[in-house]
Structure formats: C-alpha cells, structure tokens
Amino acid sequence: MAKKNGVLFLCVANSSRSQMAEGLAREMAPGEIEIFSAGSNPTSLNPAAIDVMKEIGIDIAKQHSKSIQEIPQERIGTVITLCAEEVCPAFPADVQKQHWPFDDPAAAPGTQEDVLAAFRQVRDQIHETLEQYFKHEPV
C-alpha cells in the first residue's frame, strides 16, 4: 500500500490561514510530500492573504477555497487544523491529527493596514511552525 504522504491544512472558510499554510508548505516541504488545504465551509481566497504572501515571494493567487469533499482522502496522512476561536472542522479519515491554533487575521479590526499587519503576523507564525514541523517530522 502506498504511503499516505499528503498534509492537509484545514479550517472553516479555507480563505486565509489554511491558504497561507498551503502556499508556505509547498515551498518548504520535501518533494515527496503533497500539500492540500480545505475548509468545512469554504468561501473564497482572501485578497489580504494573497498580498502578504506576495510580500515574501510566494504567489497563492491561483489557489482557491475547497471543501473537504474535494480533497483526495486516500492520499492524506496528516491533517493540521488551524482554527483558534471557532470550532474546527473534523476530517473523517483515520489520519495523524495536529492542531495549530492561529487567530483568524480576516477577523482583525481596524484599518486596512491593521488587517494586513494581522495577516503578516499569522503568516510569520505559520512559517515558524512549519519550519519546526518539517525539521522534526518523519517524511
């Protein structure tokens, strides 16, 4: 049986945190790891997520919000939920599960610059967590 080497980043809307995690992980993961993101109630890719990822040279503009049902469950070995304040979605398959609670930057109050600052903070937190994950996780 083939090894399930897919990593799925999961949240509710699949618009910000999981999209940034997908973009970062695609850049950072060893080549044999497949990267996916999805949401339990997908909406659309947040433009601020596109902007702050572009600042660090990663283009996620062609990514799109996806439902859990659109993900090839047979290829997923690890699910990482990224919800903090909302109820995280469940993934029905028997996989390794991790929870990385990050605040939803799309819910940040204030000016556009305040919102972008929140997106940058979460992007950088996800980046640091992924560095540790790929350094310590067996592939």
CNS distance restraints for C-alpha pairs under 8 A (distance, minus, plus):
assign (resid   3 and name CA) (resid  75 and name CA) 7.92 0.50 0.50
assign (resid   3 and name CA) (resid  77 and name CA) 7.90 0.50 0.50
assign (resid   4 and name CA) (resid  74 and name CA) 7.02 0.50 0.50
assign (resid   4 and name CA) (resid  75 and name CA) 4.85 0.50 0.50
assign (resid   4 and name CA) (resid  76 and name CA) 5.36 0.50 0.50
assign (resid   4 and name CA) (resid  77 and name CA) 4.60 0.50 0.50
assign (resid   5 and name CA) (resid  32 and name CA) 7.23 0.50 0.50
assign (resid   5 and name CA) (resid  33 and name CA) 5.29 0.50 0.50
assign (resid   5 and name CA) (resid  34 and name CA) 6.22 0.50 0.50
assign (resid   5 and name CA) (resid  75 and name CA) 6.43 0.50 0.50
assign (resid   5 and name CA) (resid  76 and name CA) 6.19 0.50 0.50
assign (resid   5 and name CA) (resid  77 and name CA) 5.36 0.50 0.50
assign (resid   5 and name CA) (resid  78 and name CA) 7.62 0.50 0.50
assign (resid   5 and name CA) (resid 139 and name CA) 7.36 0.50 0.50
assign (resid   6 and name CA) (resid  33 and name CA) 5.73 0.50 0.50
assign (resid   6 and name CA) (resid  34 and name CA) 4.41 0.50 0.50
assign (resid   6 and name CA) (resid  35 and name CA) 5.74 0.50 0.50
assign (resid   6 and name CA) (resid  36 and name CA) 7.18 0.50 0.50
assign (resid   6 and name CA) (resid  75 and name CA) 5.40 0.50 0.50
assign (resid   6 and name CA) (resid  76 and name CA) 4.21 0.50 0.50
assign (resid   6 and name CA) (resid  77 and name CA) 5.35 0.50 0.50
assign (resid   6 and name CA) (resid  78 and name CA) 6.50 0.50 0.50
assign (resid   7 and name CA) (resid  33 and name CA) 7.15 0.50 0.50
assign (resid   7 and name CA) (resid  34 and name CA) 6.16 0.50 0.50
assign (resid   7 and name CA) (resid  35 and name CA) 5.07 0.50 0.50
assign (resid   7 and name CA) (resid  36 and name CA) 6.11 0.50 0.50
assign (resid   7 and name CA) (resid  76 and name CA) 5.84 0.50 0.50
assign (resid   7 and name CA) (resid  77 and name CA) 6.21 0.50 0.50
assign (resid   7 and name CA) (resid  78 and name CA) 4.86 0.50 0.50
assign (resid   7 and name CA) (resid  79 and name CA) 5.87 0.50 0.50
assign (resid   7 and name CA) (resid  80 and name CA) 7.41 0.50 0.50
assign (resid   8 and name CA) (resid  35 and name CA) 6.15 0.50 0.50
assign (resid   8 and name CA) (resid  36 and name CA) 4.64 0.50 0.50
assign (resid   8 and name CA) (resid  37 and name CA) 5.19 0.50 0.50
assign (resid   8 and name CA) (resid  38 and name CA) 7.25 0.50 0.50
assign (resid   8 and name CA) (resid  76 and name CA) 6.63 0.50 0.50
assign (resid   8 and name CA) (resid  78 and name CA) 6.27 0.50 0.50
assign (resid   8 and name CA) (resid  79 and name CA) 4.76 0.50 0.50
assign (resid   8 and name CA) (resid  80 and name CA) 6.13 0.50 0.50
assign (resid   9 and name CA) (resid  18 and name CA) 5.23 0.50 0.50
assign (resid   9 and name CA) (resid  19 and name CA) 7.95 0.50 0.50
assign (resid   9 and name CA) (resid  21 and name CA) 6.78 0.50 0.50
assign (resid   9 and name CA) (resid  22 and name CA) 6.72 0.50 0.50
assign (resid   9 and name CA) (resid  35 and name CA) 7.97 0.50 0.50
assign (resid   9 and name CA) (resid  36 and name CA) 6.23 0.50 0.50
assign (resid   9 and name CA) (resid  37 and name CA) 4.52 0.50 0.50
assign (resid   9 and name CA) (resid  38 and name CA) 6.50 0.50 0.50
assign (resid   9 and name CA) (resid  79 and name CA) 6.04 0.50 0.50
assign (resid   9 and name CA) (resid  80 and name CA) 4.93 0.50 0.50
assign (resid   9 and name CA) (resid  81 and name CA) 5.91 0.50 0.50
assign (resid   9 and name CA) (resid  82 and name CA) 7.06 0.50 0.50
assign (resid  10 and name CA) (resid  14 and name CA) 7.06 0.50 0.50
assign (resid  10 and name CA) (resid  18 and name CA) 5.90 0.50 0.50
assign (resid  10 and name CA) (resid  37 and name CA) 5.74 0.50 0.50
assign (resid  10 and name CA) (resid  38 and name CA) 5.19 0.50 0.50
assign (resid  10 and name CA) (resid  39 and name CA) 5.56 0.50 0.50
assign (resid  10 and name CA) (resid  40 and name CA) 7.87 0.50 0.50
assign (resid  10 and name CA) (resid  79 and name CA) 6.89 0.50 0.50
assign (resid  10 and name CA) (resid  80 and name CA) 6.02 0.50 0.50
assign (resid  10 and name CA) (resid  81 and name CA) 4.70 0.50 0.50
assign (resid  10 and name CA) (resid  82 and name CA) 6.26 0.50 0.50
assign (resid  10 and name CA) (resid  88 and name CA) 7.89 0.50 0.50
assign (resid  10 and name CA) (resid  89 and name CA) 7.16 0.50 0.50
assign (resid  11 and name CA) (resid  17 and name CA) 7.52 0.50 0.50
assign (resid  11 and name CA) (resid  18 and name CA) 6.22 0.50 0.50
assign (resid  11 and name CA) (resid  38 and name CA) 6.71 0.50 0.50
assign (resid  11 and name CA) (resid  39 and name CA) 4.90 0.50 0.50
assign (resid  11 and name CA) (resid  40 and name CA) 6.71 0.50 0.50
assign (resid  11 and name CA) (resid  81 and name CA) 5.81 0.50 0.50
assign (resid  11 and name CA) (resid  82 and name CA) 5.65 0.50 0.50
assign (resid  11 and name CA) (resid  83 and name CA) 5.68 0.50 0.50
assign (resid  11 and name CA) (resid  88 and name CA) 6.01 0.50 0.50
assign (resid  11 and name CA) (resid  89 and name CA) 6.31 0.50 0.50
assign (resid  12 and name CA) (resid  38 and name CA) 7.93 0.50 0.50
assign (resid  12 and name CA) (resid  39 and name CA) 4.53 0.50 0.50
assign (resid  12 and name CA) (resid  40 and name CA) 4.84 0.50 0.50
assign (resid  12 and name CA) (resid  41 and name CA) 5.31 0.50 0.50
assign (resid  12 and name CA) (resid  42 and name CA) 6.53 0.50 0.50
assign (resid  12 and name CA) (resid  83 and name CA) 7.51 0.50 0.50
assign (resid  12 and name CA) (resid  87 and name CA) 7.95 0.50 0.50
assign (resid  12 and name CA) (resid  88 and name CA) 6.53 0.50 0.50
assign (resid  12 and name CA) (resid  89 and name CA) 6.35 0.50 0.50
assign (resid  13 and name CA) (resid  38 and name CA) 7.85 0.50 0.50
assign (resid  13 and name CA) (resid  39 and name CA) 5.08 0.50 0.50
assign (resid  13 and name CA) (resid  40 and name CA) 6.65 0.50 0.50
assign (resid  13 and name CA) (resid  41 and name CA) 5.11 0.50 0.50
assign (resid  13 and name CA) (resid  42 and name CA) 4.17 0.50 0.50
assign (resid  13 and name CA) (resid  43 and name CA) 5.29 0.50 0.50
assign (resid  13 and name CA) (resid  44 and name CA) 7.49 0.50 0.50
assign (resid  13 and name CA) (resid  65 and name CA) 7.41 0.50 0.50
assign (resid  14 and name CA) (resid  18 and name CA) 5.63 0.50 0.50
assign (resid  14 and name CA) (resid  19 and name CA) 6.19 0.50 0.50
assign (resid  14 and name CA) (resid  37 and name CA) 6.89 0.50 0.50
assign (resid  14 and name CA) (resid  38 and name CA) 5.28 0.50 0.50
assign (resid  14 and name CA) (resid  39 and name CA) 4.53 0.50 0.50
assign (resid  14 and name CA) (resid  40 and name CA) 7.87 0.50 0.50
assign (resid  14 and name CA) (resid  41 and name CA) 7.60 0.50 0.50
assign (resid  14 and name CA) (resid  42 and name CA) 5.27 0.50 0.50
assign (resid  14 and name CA) (resid  43 and name CA) 6.72 0.50 0.50
assign (resid  14 and name CA) (resid  44 and name CA) 7.25 0.50 0.50
assign (resid  14 and name CA) (resid  45 and name CA) 7.19 0.50 0.50
assign (resid  14 and name CA) (resid  65 and name CA) 5.20 0.50 0.50
assign (resid  14 and name CA) (resid  66 and name CA) 6.69 0.50 0.50
assign (resid  15 and name CA) (resid  19 and name CA) 6.00 0.50 0.50
assign (resid  15 and name CA) (resid  42 and name CA) 7.12 0.50 0.50
assign (resid  15 and name CA) (resid  43 and name CA) 6.38 0.50 0.50
assign (resid  15 and name CA) (resid  44 and name CA) 5.41 0.50 0.50
assign (resid  15 and name CA) (resid  45 and name CA) 4.31 0.50 0.50
assign (resid  15 and name CA) (resid  46 and name CA) 5.24 0.50 0.50
assign (resid  15 and name CA) (resid  49 and name CA) 7.89 0.50 0.50
assign (resid  15 and name CA) (resid  64 and name CA) 7.96 0.50 0.50
assign (resid  15 and name CA) (resid  65 and name CA) 6.06 0.50 0.50
assign (resid  16 and name CA) (resid  20 and name CA) 6.03 0.50 0.50
assign (resid  16 and name CA) (resid  45 and name CA) 6.60 0.50 0.50
assign (resid  16 and name CA) (resid  46 and name CA) 5.78 0.50 0.50
assign (resid  16 and name CA) (resid  49 and name CA) 5.60 0.50 0.50
assign (resid  16 and name CA) (resid 104 and name CA) 7.56 0.50 0.50
assign (resid  16 and name CA) (resid 105 and name CA) 7.38 0.50 0.50
assign (resid  16 and name CA) (resid 106 and name CA) 7.07 0.50 0.50
assign (resid  17 and name CA) (resid  21 and name CA) 6.09 0.50 0.50
assign (resid  17 and name CA) (resid  82 and name CA) 6.75 0.50 0.50
assign (resid  17 and name CA) (resid 102 and name CA) 7.61 0.50 0.50
assign (resid  17 and name CA) (resid 104 and name CA) 6.92 0.50 0.50
assign (resid  17 and name CA) (resid 105 and name CA) 7.74 0.50 0.50
assign (resid  17 and name CA) (resid 122 and name CA) 7.41 0.50 0.50
assign (resid  17 and name CA) (resid 123 and name CA) 7.55 0.50 0.50
assign (resid  18 and name CA) (resid  22 and name CA) 6.00 0.50 0.50
assign (resid  18 and name CA) (resid  37 and name CA) 5.70 0.50 0.50
assign (resid  18 and name CA) (resid  38 and name CA) 7.09 0.50 0.50
assign (resid  18 and name CA) (resid  82 and name CA) 6.77 0.50 0.50
assign (resid  19 and name CA) (resid  23 and name CA) 6.27 0.50 0.50
assign (resid  19 and name CA) (resid  37 and name CA) 6.34 0.50 0.50
assign (resid  19 and name CA) (resid  45 and name CA) 7.41 0.50 0.50
assign (resid  19 and name CA) (resid  49 and name CA) 7.62 0.50 0.50
assign (resid  19 and name CA) (resid  60 and name CA) 7.58 0.50 0.50
assign (resid  19 and name CA) (resid  63 and name CA) 7.49 0.50 0.50
assign (resid  19 and name CA) (resid  65 and name CA) 7.83 0.50 0.50
assign (resid  20 and name CA) (resid  24 and name CA) 6.08 0.50 0.50
assign (resid  20 and name CA) (resid  49 and name CA) 6.53 0.50 0.50
assign (resid  20 and name CA) (resid  53 and name CA) 7.00 0.50 0.50
assign (resid  20 and name CA) (resid  60 and name CA) 7.64 0.50 0.50
assign (resid  20 and name CA) (resid 123 and name CA) 6.49 0.50 0.50
assign (resid  20 and name CA) (resid 126 and name CA) 7.91 0.50 0.50
assign (resid  21 and name CA) (resid  25 and name CA) 5.82 0.50 0.50
assign (resid  21 and name CA) (resid  37 and name CA) 7.93 0.50 0.50
assign (resid  21 and name CA) (resid 123 and name CA) 7.70 0.50 0.50
assign (resid  21 and name CA) (resid 126 and name CA) 6.35 0.50 0.50
assign (resid  21 and name CA) (resid 127 and name CA) 7.57 0.50 0.50
assign (resid  22 and name CA) (resid  26 and name CA) 6.08 0.50 0.50
assign (resid  22 and name CA) (resid  35 and name CA) 6.22 0.50 0.50
assign (resid  22 and name CA) (resid  36 and name CA) 6.09 0.50 0.50
assign (resid  22 and name CA) (resid  37 and name CA) 5.91 0.50 0.50
assign (resid  23 and name CA) (resid  27 and name CA) 6.68 0.50 0.50
assign (resid  23 and name CA) (resid  53 and name CA) 7.94 0.50 0.50
assign (resid  23 and name CA) (resid  58 and name CA) 6.77 0.50 0.50
assign (resid  23 and name CA) (resid  59 and name CA) 7.51 0.50 0.50
assign (resid  23 and name CA) (resid  60 and name CA) 5.99 0.50 0.50
assign (resid  24 and name CA) (resid  28 and name CA) 6.25 0.50 0.50
assign (resid  24 and name CA) (resid  58 and name CA) 7.42 0.50 0.50
assign (resid  24 and name CA) (resid 127 and name CA) 6.64 0.50 0.50
assign (resid  24 and name CA) (resid 130 and name CA) 7.96 0.50 0.50
assign (resid  25 and name CA) (resid  29 and name CA) 5.35 0.50 0.50
assign (resid  25 and name CA) (resid  35 and name CA) 6.77 0.50 0.50
assign (resid  25 and name CA) (resid 130 and name CA) 6.93 0.50 0.50
assign (resid  26 and name CA) (resid  34 and name CA) 7.92 0.50 0.50
assign (resid  26 and name CA) (resid  35 and name CA) 6.16 0.50 0.50
assign (resid  28 and name CA) (resid 130 and name CA) 7.77 0.50 0.50
assign (resid  28 and name CA) (resid 131 and name CA) 7.59 0.50 0.50
assign (resid  28 and name CA) (resid 134 and name CA) 7.66 0.50 0.50
assign (resid  29 and name CA) (resid  33 and name CA) 6.30 0.50 0.50
assign (resid  29 and name CA) (resid 134 and name CA) 6.54 0.50 0.50
assign (resid  30 and name CA) (resid 134 and name CA) 7.94 0.50 0.50
assign (resid  30 and name CA) (resid 139 and name CA) 7.88 0.50 0.50
assign (resid  32 and name CA) (resid 139 and name CA) 7.96 0.50 0.50
assign (resid  33 and name CA) (resid 139 and name CA) 7.40 0.50 0.50
assign (resid  36 and name CA) (resid  71 and name CA) 7.45 0.50 0.50
assign (resid  37 and name CA) (resid  65 and name CA) 7.92 0.50 0.50
assign (resid  37 and name CA) (resid  66 and name CA) 7.18 0.50 0.50
assign (resid  38 and name CA) (resid  42 and name CA) 7.16 0.50 0.50
assign (resid  38 and name CA) (resid  65 and name CA) 6.47 0.50 0.50
assign (resid  38 and name CA) (resid  66 and name CA) 4.83 0.50 0.50
assign (resid  38 and name CA) (resid  67 and name CA) 5.23 0.50 0.50
assign (resid  38 and name CA) (resid  68 and name CA) 5.40 0.50 0.50
assign (resid  38 and name CA) (resid  71 and name CA) 7.39 0.50 0.50
assign (resid  39 and name CA) (resid  65 and name CA) 7.26 0.50 0.50
assign (resid  39 and name CA) (resid  66 and name CA) 6.18 0.50 0.50
assign (resid  39 and name CA) (resid  67 and name CA) 5.13 0.50 0.50
assign (resid  39 and name CA) (resid  68 and name CA) 5.92 0.50 0.50
assign (resid  39 and name CA) (resid  89 and name CA) 7.34 0.50 0.50
assign (resid  40 and name CA) (resid  67 and name CA) 5.88 0.50 0.50
assign (resid  40 and name CA) (resid  68 and name CA) 6.13 0.50 0.50
assign (resid  40 and name CA) (resid  89 and name CA) 5.63 0.50 0.50
assign (resid  41 and name CA) (resid  67 and name CA) 6.71 0.50 0.50
assign (resid  42 and name CA) (resid  65 and name CA) 5.48 0.50 0.50
assign (resid  42 and name CA) (resid  66 and name CA) 5.77 0.50 0.50
assign (resid  42 and name CA) (resid  67 and name CA) 5.72 0.50 0.50
assign (resid  43 and name CA) (resid  65 and name CA) 6.08 0.50 0.50
assign (resid  44 and name CA) (resid  64 and name CA) 6.57 0.50 0.50
assign (resid  44 and name CA) (resid  65 and name CA) 5.24 0.50 0.50
assign (resid  45 and name CA) (resid  49 and name CA) 7.43 0.50 0.50
assign (resid  45 and name CA) (resid  50 and name CA) 7.77 0.50 0.50
assign (resid  45 and name CA) (resid  61 and name CA) 7.97 0.50 0.50
assign (resid  45 and name CA) (resid  63 and name CA) 7.45 0.50 0.50
assign (resid  45 and name CA) (resid  64 and name CA) 5.84 0.50 0.50
assign (resid  45 and name CA) (resid  65 and name CA) 5.92 0.50 0.50
assign (resid  46 and name CA) (resid  50 and name CA) 6.78 0.50 0.50
assign (resid  46 and name CA) (resid 106 and name CA) 7.76 0.50 0.50
assign (resid  47 and name CA) (resid  51 and name CA) 6.26 0.50 0.50
assign (resid  48 and name CA) (resid  52 and name CA) 6.20 0.50 0.50
assign (resid  48 and name CA) (resid 115 and name CA) 7.90 0.50 0.50
assign (resid  48 and name CA) (resid 116 and name CA) 6.32 0.50 0.50
assign (resid  48 and name CA) (resid 119 and name CA) 7.00 0.50 0.50
assign (resid  49 and name CA) (resid  53 and name CA) 6.11 0.50 0.50
assign (resid  49 and name CA) (resid 119 and name CA) 6.59 0.50 0.50
assign (resid  50 and name CA) (resid  54 and name CA) 6.09 0.50 0.50
assign (resid  50 and name CA) (resid  59 and name CA) 6.89 0.50 0.50
assign (resid  50 and name CA) (resid  60 and name CA) 5.79 0.50 0.50
assign (resid  50 and name CA) (resid  61 and name CA) 5.81 0.50 0.50
assign (resid  51 and name CA) (resid  55 and name CA) 6.46 0.50 0.50
assign (resid  52 and name CA) (resid  56 and name CA) 7.08 0.50 0.50
assign (resid  52 and name CA) (resid 116 and name CA) 7.12 0.50 0.50
assign (resid  52 and name CA) (resid 119 and name CA) 6.75 0.50 0.50
assign (resid  52 and name CA) (resid 120 and name CA) 6.01 0.50 0.50
assign (resid  52 and name CA) (resid 123 and name CA) 7.66 0.50 0.50
assign (resid  53 and name CA) (resid  57 and name CA) 6.55 0.50 0.50
assign (resid  53 and name CA) (resid  58 and name CA) 5.23 0.50 0.50
assign (resid  53 and name CA) (resid  59 and name CA) 6.42 0.50 0.50
assign (resid  53 and name CA) (resid  60 and name CA) 7.05 0.50 0.50
assign (resid  53 and name CA) (resid 123 and name CA) 7.63 0.50 0.50
assign (resid  54 and name CA) (resid  58 and name CA) 5.05 0.50 0.50
assign (resid  54 and name CA) (resid  59 and name CA) 5.42 0.50 0.50
assign (resid  54 and name CA) (resid  60 and name CA) 7.69 0.50 0.50
assign (resid  66 and name CA) (resid  70 and name CA) 6.30 0.50 0.50
assign (resid  66 and name CA) (resid  71 and name CA) 7.85 0.50 0.50
assign (resid  67 and name CA) (resid  71 and name CA) 7.30 0.50 0.50
assign (resid  68 and name CA) (resid  91 and name CA) 7.54 0.50 0.50
assign (resid  72 and name CA) (resid  76 and name CA) 7.07 0.50 0.50
assign (resid  73 and name CA) (resid  93 and name CA) 6.86 0.50 0.50
assign (resid  76 and name CA) (resid  95 and name CA) 7.10 0.50 0.50
assign (resid  77 and name CA) (resid  95 and name CA) 5.16 0.50 0.50
assign (resid  77 and name CA) (resid  96 and name CA) 6.13 0.50 0.50
assign (resid  78 and name CA) (resid  95 and name CA) 5.50 0.50 0.50
assign (resid  78 and name CA) (resid  96 and name CA) 4.62 0.50 0.50
assign (resid  78 and name CA) (resid  97 and name CA) 5.74 0.50 0.50
assign (resid  78 and name CA) (resid  98 and name CA) 7.60 0.50 0.50
assign (resid  79 and name CA) (resid  91 and name CA) 7.43 0.50 0.50
assign (resid  79 and name CA) (resid  95 and name CA) 6.79 0.50 0.50
assign (resid  79 and name CA) (resid  96 and name CA) 6.29 0.50 0.50
assign (resid  79 and name CA) (resid  97 and name CA) 4.95 0.50 0.50
assign (resid  79 and name CA) (resid  98 and name CA) 6.32 0.50 0.50
assign (resid  80 and name CA) (resid  97 and name CA) 5.93 0.50 0.50
assign (resid  80 and name CA) (resid  98 and name CA) 4.74 0.50 0.50
assign (resid  80 and name CA) (resid  99 and name CA) 5.49 0.50 0.50
assign (resid  80 and name CA) (resid 100 and name CA) 6.77 0.50 0.50
assign (resid  81 and name CA) (resid  88 and name CA) 6.59 0.50 0.50
assign (resid  81 and name CA) (resid  89 and name CA) 7.64 0.50 0.50
assign (resid  81 and name CA) (resid  97 and name CA) 7.85 0.50 0.50
assign (resid  81 and name CA) (resid  98 and name CA) 6.43 0.50 0.50
assign (resid  81 and name CA) (resid  99 and name CA) 4.83 0.50 0.50
assign (resid  81 and name CA) (resid 100 and name CA) 6.02 0.50 0.50
assign (resid  81 and name CA) (resid 101 and name CA) 7.37 0.50 0.50
assign (resid  82 and name CA) (resid  88 and name CA) 7.60 0.50 0.50
assign (resid  82 and name CA) (resid  99 and name CA) 6.19 0.50 0.50
assign (resid  82 and name CA) (resid 100 and name CA) 4.93 0.50 0.50
assign (resid  82 and name CA) (resid 101 and name CA) 4.97 0.50 0.50
assign (resid  82 and name CA) (resid 102 and name CA) 5.76 0.50 0.50
assign (resid  83 and name CA) (resid  87 and name CA) 6.98 0.50 0.50
assign (resid  83 and name CA) (resid  88 and name CA) 5.49 0.50 0.50
assign (resid  83 and name CA) (resid  99 and name CA) 7.86 0.50 0.50
assign (resid  83 and name CA) (resid 100 and name CA) 7.20 0.50 0.50
assign (resid  83 and name CA) (resid 101 and name CA) 5.10 0.50 0.50
assign (resid  83 and name CA) (resid 102 and name CA) 5.98 0.50 0.50
assign (resid  83 and name CA) (resid 103 and name CA) 7.05 0.50 0.50
assign (resid  83 and name CA) (resid 104 and name CA) 7.42 0.50 0.50
assign (resid  84 and name CA) (resid  88 and name CA) 7.94 0.50 0.50
assign (resid  84 and name CA) (resid 100 and name CA) 7.95 0.50 0.50
assign (resid  84 and name CA) (resid 101 and name CA) 4.38 0.50 0.50
assign (resid  84 and name CA) (resid 102 and name CA) 5.22 0.50 0.50
assign (resid  84 and name CA) (resid 103 and name CA) 5.35 0.50 0.50
assign (resid  84 and name CA) (resid 104 and name CA) 7.23 0.50 0.50
assign (resid  85 and name CA) (resid 103 and name CA) 6.83 0.50 0.50
assign (resid  85 and name CA) (resid 104 and name CA) 7.80 0.50 0.50
assign (resid 102 and name CA) (resid 122 and name CA) 6.68 0.50 0.50
assign (resid 102 and name CA) (resid 125 and name CA) 7.98 0.50 0.50
assign (resid 102 and name CA) (resid 126 and name CA) 7.98 0.50 0.50
assign (resid 103 and name CA) (resid 122 and name CA) 7.20 0.50 0.50
assign (resid 104 and name CA) (resid 108 and name CA) 7.24 0.50 0.50
assign (resid 104 and name CA) (resid 122 and name CA) 7.98 0.50 0.50
assign (resid 105 and name CA) (resid 115 and name CA) 6.70 0.50 0.50
assign (resid 105 and name CA) (resid 118 and name CA) 5.18 0.50 0.50
assign (resid 105 and name CA) (resid 119 and name CA) 5.07 0.50 0.50
assign (resid 105 and name CA) (resid 122 and name CA) 6.82 0.50 0.50
assign (resid 106 and name CA) (resid 115 and name CA) 7.02 0.50 0.50
assign (resid 106 and name CA) (resid 119 and name CA) 7.47 0.50 0.50
assign (resid 108 and name CA) (resid 114 and name CA) 7.36 0.50 0.50
assign (resid 108 and name CA) (resid 115 and name CA) 5.50 0.50 0.50
assign (resid 108 and name CA) (resid 118 and name CA) 6.47 0.50 0.50
assign (resid 109 and name CA) (resid 114 and name CA) 7.10 0.50 0.50
assign (resid 109 and name CA) (resid 115 and name CA) 6.66 0.50 0.50
assign (resid 110 and name CA) (resid 114 and name CA) 5.44 0.50 0.50
assign (resid 110 and name CA) (resid 115 and name CA) 6.56 0.50 0.50
assign (resid 111 and name CA) (resid 115 and name CA) 6.35 0.50 0.50
assign (resid 112 and name CA) (resid 116 and name CA) 6.15 0.50 0.50
assign (resid 113 and name CA) (resid 117 and name CA) 6.08 0.50 0.50
assign (resid 114 and name CA) (resid 118 and name CA) 6.34 0.50 0.50
assign (resid 115 and name CA) (resid 119 and name CA) 6.31 0.50 0.50
assign (resid 116 and name CA) (resid 120 and name CA) 6.12 0.50 0.50
assign (resid 117 and name CA) (resid 121 and name CA) 6.18 0.50 0.50
assign (resid 118 and name CA) (resid 122 and name CA) 6.30 0.50 0.50
assign (resid 119 and name CA) (resid 123 and name CA) 5.97 0.50 0.50
assign (resid 120 and name CA) (resid 124 and name CA) 6.08 0.50 0.50
assign (resid 121 and name CA) (resid 125 and name CA) 6.20 0.50 0.50
assign (resid 122 and name CA) (resid 126 and name CA) 6.07 0.50 0.50
assign (resid 123 and name CA) (resid 127 and name CA) 6.13 0.50 0.50
assign (resid 124 and name CA) (resid 128 and name CA) 6.21 0.50 0.50
assign (resid 125 and name CA) (resid 129 and name CA) 6.20 0.50 0.50
assign (resid 126 and name CA) (resid 130 and name CA) 6.04 0.50 0.50
assign (resid 127 and name CA) (resid 131 and name CA) 6.21 0.50 0.50
assign (resid 128 and name CA) (resid 132 and name CA) 6.55 0.50 0.50
assign (resid 129 and name CA) (resid 133 and name CA) 6.12 0.50 0.50
assign (resid 130 and name CA) (resid 134 and name CA) 6.01 0.50 0.50
assign (resid 131 and name CA) (resid 135 and name CA) 6.11 0.50 0.50
assign (resid 132 and name CA) (resid 136 and name CA) 6.17 0.50 0.50
assign (resid 133 and name CA) (resid 137 and name CA) 5.65 0.50 0.50
assign (resid 134 and name CA) (resid 138 and name CA) 7.98 0.50 0.50
